[in-house]
Amino acid sequence: MASYPPGRQNPGGQNPVWDRRPTQPFAMAHQPAAGLTQLPAPNSGTWTTGLYGCSGDLQSCCCATCCPCVLMGRIAEIVDEGSTSCLSAGCIFFWLLALAGSCFIYSYGYRSRLRDKYGLPPKPCGDCCTDFWCICCSLAQETRELQNRGVNPALGWEANRSTYLKPPQIPKMQY
């Protein structure tokens, strides 16, 4: 039986507006299921993992440390929406790496474009600075970000086209 504010009665058996309350408090009704990680909403301004979050994904961390040109090629192919091949981007990165470690000049542009796509902040500092000081961690973080948003960079652009081009989902208010 519904309770009404003092002095009010149920008009004709209909539910008044003030009685349409959720059955659970908001904080309880919107908790992720047990064992699932809740990702931030698209364009929420939050990275899904930190720059040094390699413990959750050792594969991308090891690949970024041993073969950063592979991850750079995969990221470039996805961010360029297939107009740059994984092989060509990886070779450019490798060539710049051989030239006195100036590969960050190439990679920070892709980090910026990935951030723009998902509305992410330039954390922990600007893109150029992040890639200059922590190129391996930066590439691993970008790979994890794509994976956490449903894109598998290892499969290439064609396999990820529909996921990457999907417009961002805006969370709906539930009452």
N, C-alpha and C positions, 0 to 999 in steps of 0.2 A: 504494500500500500504506500502510495506516494505521500510525502509530507509537504505541506504548503506553508508559505510565509503566514505569519499571524494576520488574521482578518481576510484571508483569501480562501475561496472554496473552489473545488474542481468544477468549472463551467461545463455542464452537459456531458460529463464523462470524458472530455478530451484532455490530452496532455498539454498543459500550458507550457510556454517557452521556458520558464524557470525550472521546469522539471526535467528537461532534456539534458541530463548530465551524464558523463561517461560513468560506466560501472566501476572502473578502476581509476586511481589517481594517475595523472599524466605520466609521471616518472615510471610507474610500474607498467603501464600499458605499452610503452615503447622500448622495452629492453630487448636486446637480441636473444635469440634462443640459446640455450646452454651449449657451450662448445663452439659457437660461431663468433667470429670477430666482426664487429660492426665497423664498416668503412665509412669515412666521412662522405657526405653528399657531394656530388660533382660540383665543382666551382665553389667549394666551401672554404677554400683558403687554407687547407690543411693537407700536408703530405701524409700518406698512409704509413710511411716508415721514416725514421730519422736518417741522417746522413751516415751515421755509423751503425746502422741496424743490420749488419751482415749476419748476425747470429741466427736470424730467422730464415735466411736463404744463403746457405754456404756455396751453392752452385754458382750463383751470379757473382758472389764475392771472390771465389777462386778464379773464375773466368776473367773478372776485371783486373785481378792481380797478375795473372799469367798471360792473358791474351786480350788486353783492353780493346784492340782494334776490332775484334769480333763483336763485342757488345756495342761499340760505337757504330759499326756498320748496321747492326740490327736496329738500333734506336733511330739512326738516320733514315733508314728505309721506311720505318713506320711514321716518323714525324713528317717526312717529305711526301707521305702518302703514295709511295711507290715510284716517285719520279727520280729518286736516287737509289741505286742498287746497293745492297749490303756489301758486295765485293768492292765497288768503287769507293764507297765511304770508308770502309776499313783500310783500303790501300792509301787513301789520302791521309787518314789518321796515322797510319804506320810511317808514312813518309815524313810527316810533320814531327812525329815522335823522334825519328832518327835525326832530324835537324835541331839538335840541341834542346829537345824536349818542349817544343813549341806547339804541341798538339792541342793544348787548351784553347788556342786561338780558334780552332775549328769546332771543338766540342761545346764551347759555352753557348754558341748560337742555337744549338739543338736543345740544350737545357732550357734556354729562355723560351723557345717555342713550345716545349712541353709544358712549362709552367703556365704560359698563356692559355694553352688548350684547356687545362684543368683549373685555372684560377689559383695557382699555388704561389706562396710568397717566396721571395729570394732568400731562403734560409740556408745556412747560418749567416751568409753574407751574399754579396752580388754573385751572379753566375760566373763571371770571368774569374773572380777571386776564388770561388769554390772549386772550379775546375783547375786553377793554377796550383792550389795547395793540396787538393784531395781528388785528383782525377779518377783514381780507381774507385773510391767511395762514391763519387758523384755518378759514375756510370752504373755502378751496382744499384744505387738508389733509384735512378731513372728506370732501370730495368724492373725493379720491384714495383715501382709506381705503375708502370704499364701492366704488369701481371696482376696487380691488385685491382686494377680497373677493367679486367677481363681481356686484355690484349696479351698474346703470347709472342714476344718479339722473335723467338726462334723459328716460328712458322712463316715469317715473312708477311709482306703487305697483303697479298691476295687473300690469305686465310683470315686476316684480321680486319679487312676493309669494313664490313658491316658493324663490327664492334667499335672501331675507332671513330667512324663517321657518325655514329648514332648521336643525336642531339642530347645534351645533358639533361638528366631527369631532375626536375625540381620537386623536392619533397612536398607532399600534399598535407595540408592540415587535417587532422582527424579530430572529430568532436566526440 
